[in-house]
Amino acid sequence: MAEDGLILRIRPPEGRLSSAQAQGLAALARVQGLGRFSLTTRANLQMRGVALAQHEALLDGLHALGLLDADAGREQARNIVVTPFWRRGDGTLALAQALAAALPNLPPLPEKFGFAVDSGARPVLGDVSADIRLERDAAGRLLVRADGAAAGEVVTEAVPALLRLARWFLESDGAPGRRGRMRRHLAAGHVPPEADTVPAEAAAPAVPGRCEGGMLVGFAFGEMEAECLAALAAVAQEIRLTPWRAVFLPGVDTLPEMPGVILNPDDPMWRVYACTGAPHCAQAFAPTRHLAAALAGYLPAGARLHVSGCGKGCAHPAPAEFTLIAGESGFTFNDGRAGLDPAALCSCPVLIFGSE
């Protein structure tokens, strides 16, 4: 529950929506929510502003679209980000489906513990939060790698190897009290038993616009209007969600005019991050997005701006060149990560904005 109603997470299998599912979701958002979606950093969708009385009807609608798991436990276990650039026949889809089917058989993992199935032609999910990664090495072989390790294990049976690494994490006390992440576990000196000797390939950056196999369509602040989702569904047979505030449209090379989309990698709004802010979030001290949009045009080339309504830094946990964090006495400036105590940061009056 947020200040503007329930927040509903929608986790499509393999991060993909058929055209019919996308059209159905757009219709549900118009009736049951605020008429828009947020694209999350784990390639899911969020719908805000859902009234408690509408919740059951919305779940019925999601069930009719094939977007509900059999139970909440299965959905929680299926915490997998899949490369959106997979191609039919490259094995990625089958691997992701086999992993999703096997994960409920594991002991419960921490809530945020996740997997990246990054087995396309080249890795692209290196900056995405995941604890166990399935990638390919320079020779195209499957590589299982613990997050935080520079090298991984070449495997022929990928899913059993992924499960073994997850079990090792649990058995080596990586999740006391069902909390913990792989990177911190390795940083504390724990070493997986497999021989990790094959270096990982560097991840390729993803930018909006035409790309190999289709088009990557970005959205300012990761917010997509229901009408835009319906319009995309009219030109693409499938919509693949990404963790980059964008969707990938396989087989599409042109789009009609659509408001709010980002197709130019040089657009400064592609490098601006802001949470929903006040008054929609009870923890936020101030509105964020109007300020972030106003500052976008002043960003130096290549620099990123993060405006956070509080010290949690939900919109962009990674470092940014410019970060503004709202606190009780106004915004403070930090030239790095948002997830810090604003009281410990520079409290000089960086910017002053009126009610407009």
C-alpha positions in Angstrom: 0.0 0.0 0.0 1.3 3.5 -1.0 -0.1 6.9 -0.5 -1.9 6.7 -3.9 -3.2 3.1 -3.5 -1.9 -0.4 -3.9 1.2 -1.1 -5.9 0.8 -4.3 -7.9 3.8 -6.1 -9.3 3.3 -8.0 -12.6 6.0 -10.5 -13.3 5.4 -12.0 -16.9 7.2 -15.3 -17.4 10.5 -14.8 -19.2 9.8 -11.1 -19.1 7.7 -11.2 -22.3 4.1 -10.2 -23.2 2.2 -11.3 -26.3 0.4 -8.6 -28.2 -2.9 -9.8 -26.7 -1.5 -9.8 -23.2 -0.2 -6.3 -23.6 -3.6 -5.1 -24.9 -5.3 -6.7 -22.0 -3.0 -5.2 -19.5 -3.5 -1.7 -21.0 -7.3 -2.2 -20.6 -6.9 -3.3 -17.0 -4.7 -0.3 -16.2 -7.3 2.1 -17.6 -10.1 0.7 -15.5 -8.3 -0.6 -12.3 -5.3 1.7 -11.9 -3.8 5.1 -12.7 -3.6 4.2 -16.4 0.2 3.7 -16.5 2.9 1.2 -15.7 6.4 1.4 -14.2 9.2 -0.6 -15.7 11.3 -2.0 -12.9 15.0 -2.8 -12.7 14.2 -6.5 -12.6 12.2 -6.4 -15.9 8.8 -6.5 -14.3 5.9 -4.1 -14.4 4.3 -2.2 -11.6 0.8 -0.8 -11.6 0.1 2.0 -9.1 -3.1 3.5 -7.7 -5.1 0.3 -7.4 -8.0 0.6 -4.9 -8.2 -2.2 -2.4 -11.8 -2.9 -3.5 -10.5 -3.5 -7.1 -7.7 -5.9 -6.1 -9.6 -9.1 -6.6 -11.1 -8.0 -9.9 -7.6 -7.1 -11.1 -6.2 -10.5 -10.1 -9.0 -12.1 -12.0 -8.1 -10.1 -15.1 -4.4 -11.1 -14.8 -5.4 -14.7 -14.4 -7.4 -14.5 -17.6 -4.4 -13.1 -19.4 -2.1 -16.0 -18.1 -0.1 -13.6 -15.9 -0.6 -15.2 -12.5 1.4 -18.0 -11.0 -0.3 -20.9 -9.3 0.6 -19.4 -5.9 2.6 -16.6 -4.3 5.5 -18.9 -3.4 6.0 -19.9 -7.0 6.0 -16.3 -8.1 8.5 -15.4 -5.5 10.8 -18.2 -6.4 10.7 -17.2 -10.1 13.0 -14.2 -9.6 14.7 -14.4 -13.0 15.8 -11.7 -15.4 16.2 -12.9 -19.0 18.2 -11.1 -21.7 15.6 -9.5 -24.0 17.8 -10.1 -27.0 17.5 -13.9 -27.1 16.8 -15.4 -30.5 14.7 -18.5 -31.2 16.8 -21.6 -31.2 19.7 -20.1 -29.1 18.5 -22.1 -26.0 17.9 -19.1 -23.8 14.1 -19.4 -23.5 14.3 -23.1 -22.7 16.9 -22.5 -20.1 14.9 -19.8 -18.4 11.8 -22.0 -18.4 13.6 -25.0 -17.0 15.1 -22.8 -14.2 11.7 -21.3 -13.3 10.3 -24.8 -13.1 13.1 -26.0 -10.8 13.4 -23.1 -8.4 10.3 -23.9 -6.3 12.1 -27.2 -5.3 14.9 -25.2 -3.6 14.8 -24.2 0.1 13.5 -20.6 0.3 16.1 -18.0 -0.9 16.2 -14.4 0.3 13.4 -12.2 -1.2 15.8 -10.2 -3.3 18.0 -13.1 -4.4 17.8 -13.5 -8.2 19.1 -15.1 -11.3 20.2 -13.6 -14.6 19.8 -15.8 -17.7 22.2 -13.8 -20.0 22.9 -16.5 -22.5 22.3 -14.6 -25.7 25.0 -13.9 -28.3 26.8 -11.6 -25.8 26.2 -10.6 -22.1 24.1 -7.5 -21.5 22.9 -7.9 -17.9 26.1 -7.2 -16.1 24.7 -4.0 -14.5 21.5 -5.7 -13.4 21.0 -6.9 -9.8 21.4 -10.7 -9.8 23.1 -13.2 -7.5 23.8 -16.1 -9.9 24.5 -15.5 -13.6 24.3 -17.7 -16.6 26.3 -16.2 -19.5 28.5 -17.3 -22.4 32.3 -17.1 -22.6 34.3 -15.8 -25.5 34.0 -19.2 -27.2 30.2 -19.3 -26.8 30.1 -21.9 -24.0 27.6 -21.6 -21.1 29.2 -20.1 -18.0 27.7 -20.2 -14.5 29.1 -17.3 -12.4 28.4 -16.1 -8.8 27.8 -12.4 -8.8 30.9 -10.6 -7.6 33.2 -13.2 -9.1 35.3 -12.3 -12.2 35.3 -15.9 -13.5 32.8 -18.7 -13.7 32.4 -22.4 -14.4 31.9 -23.7 -17.9 28.9 -26.1 -17.8 27.0 -28.4 -20.2 24.0 -28.9 -17.8 23.3 -25.3 -16.9 20.2 -25.6 -14.6 21.7 -28.2 -12.2 24.8 -26.0 -11.9 22.7 -22.9 -11.1 20.8 -24.9 -8.4 24.1 -26.2 -7.0 25.4 -22.7 -6.6 22.2 -21.6 -4.9 22.3 -24.5 -2.5 26.0 -23.7 -1.7 25.0 -20.2 -0.9 22.4 -21.4 1.6 24.5 -24.1 3.1 27.5 -21.8 3.6 25.3 -19.5 5.7 24.8 -16.9 3.0 21.3 -16.1 4.1 21.0 -15.8 7.9 17.4 -14.9 8.7 16.6 -15.3 5.0 18.6 -12.1 4.2 21.8 -11.9 2.2 23.2 -11.4 -1.3 25.9 -13.4 -3.2 28.2 -10.4 -3.8 28.4 -9.6 -0.1 28.9 -13.3 0.7 31.9 -13.6 -1.6 33.3 -10.3 -0.3 33.3 -11.8 3.2 35.7 -14.5 2.0 33.4 -17.4 1.0 34.5 -19.3 -2.1 32.2 -21.5 -4.2 33.4 -25.1 -4.4 33.4 -25.2 -8.3 36.6 -24.2 -10.1 35.8 -20.8 -11.5 38.6 -20.3 -14.0 36.9 -18.9 -17.1 36.7 -15.1 -17.2 33.4 -13.5 -17.8 32.8 -11.4 -20.9 32.2 -7.6 -20.4 28.5 -6.7 -20.8 27.5 -4.6 -23.8 25.6 -1.4 -23.0 22.0 -1.2 -24.1 20.8 2.0 -25.6 17.4 3.0 -27.1 16.8 2.9 -30.8 17.2 0.4 -33.6 19.4 -2.5 -32.7 20.2 -6.0 -33.9 17.0 -7.9 -34.1 14.5 -5.1 -33.4 14.1 -1.9 -31.5 14.7 -0.9 -27.9 12.1 1.7 -26.8 12.9 3.7 -23.7 10.6 5.7 -21.4 11.4 8.7 -19.2 11.6 7.6 -15.6 10.5 4.1 -16.8 6.8 5.3 -16.9 4.7 3.9 -19.7 1.1 5.0 -20.3 -1.5 2.4 -20.9 -2.2 3.9 -24.3 1.4 3.6 -25.3 1.5 -0.1 -24.3 -1.6 -0.7 -26.4 0.1 1.2 -29.4 3.2 -0.9 -29.1 1.1 -4.1 -29.0 -0.4 -3.0 -32.3 3.0 -3.0 -34.1 4.8 -5.8 -32.3 3.8 -9.5 -31.9 5.7 -9.7 -28.7 7.0 -7.1 -26.2 10.0 -8.1 -24.0 10.5 -6.2 -20.8 14.0 -5.1 -19.9 15.7 -3.9 -16.7 16.7 -0.6 -18.3 13.4 1.4 -18.3 12.8 0.2 -21.8 11.0 -2.6 -23.8 12.5 -4.5 -26.7 10.3 -5.1 -29.8 11.7 -8.0 -31.8 11.4 -7.8 -35.5 10.3 -4.1 -35.4 12.4 -1.4 -37.1 10.1 1.6 -37.2 7.5 3.1 -34.9 4.7 5.6 -35.5 4.8 8.8 -33.6 4.3 8.1 -29.9 4.5 10.6 -27.1 6.8 9.9 -24.1 9.1 7.3 -25.8 12.9 7.7 -26.0 14.5 6.4 -29.2 17.6 8.6 -29.2 20.5 7.4 -27.0 21.6 11.1 -26.7 18.3 12.2 -25.2 19.3 13.5 -21.7 16.1 12.0 -20.2 17.6 8.6 -20.8 20.3 9.5 -18.2 17.9 10.9 -15.6 16.5 8.8 -12.8 13.9 9.8 -10.2 11.6 7.8 -7.9 7.9 8.5 -7.7 8.5 11.0 -4.9 6.0 12.9 -2.8 3.0 12.8 -2.4 2.7 9.3 -3.9 5.3 7.7 -1.6 4.9 8.2 2.2 8.7 8.0 2.7 9.5 10.7 0.2 10.2 14.2 1.6 9.6 16.1 -1.6 8.4 15.7 -5.3 11.2 14.5 -7.6 10.3 14.2 -11.2 9.5 17.8 -12.1 12.9 18.8 -10.6 14.7 16.0 -12.5 13.1 16.9 -15.8 13.9 20.5 -15.3 17.6 19.7 -14.8 17.9 17.2 -17.6 18.9 19.7 -20.2 21.8 20.9 -18.1 23.5 17.5 -17.8 27.0 17.3 -19.3 27.3 14.7 -22.0 27.4 11.2 -20.7 26.6 12.2 -17.1 23.7 10.8 -15.1 21.4 12.6 -12.7 19.5 10.9 -9.9 16.9 12.7 -7.8 15.7 10.7 -4.8 12.8 11.5 -2.6 14.6 9.9 0.4 17.9 8.2 1.3 16.9 4.8 0.0 17.7 5.6 -3.6 15.1 3.2 -5.1 15.2 4.5 -8.6 18.9 4.1 -9.2 20.9 2.1 -6.6 24.1 2.4 -8.7 26.3 5.5 -8.5 25.4 8.5 -10.6 27.6 11.6 -11.4 25.0 13.9 -9.8 22.6 12.8 -7.0 20.1 15.0 -5.2 18.5 13.5 -2.1 15.5 14.9 -0.3 15.5 15.2 3.4 13.6 17.1 6.1 15.3 20.4 5.4 15.5 20.1 1.6 17.7 18.5 -1.0 21.3 17.6 -0.3 23.9 16.9 -2.9 26.0 13.8 -3.3 28.3 12.9 -6.2 27.7 9.2 -5.9 25.1 6.7 -4.7 21.8 7.8 -3.3 21.5 5.2 -0.6 23.1 7.3 2.1 22.0 9.3 5.1 21.2 12.8 3.8 22.4 14.2 7.1 25.9 13.0 6.4 26.0 14.7 3.0 26.7 18.2 1.8 23.9 20.4 3.1 24.6 23.5 1.2 21.7 25.1 -0.7 22.3 23.5 -4.1 19.1 24.6 -5.7 16.0 26.5 -4.6 12.7 25.9 -6.4 9.3 27.6 -5.9 6.0 25.9 -5.9 5.9 26.0 -9.7 
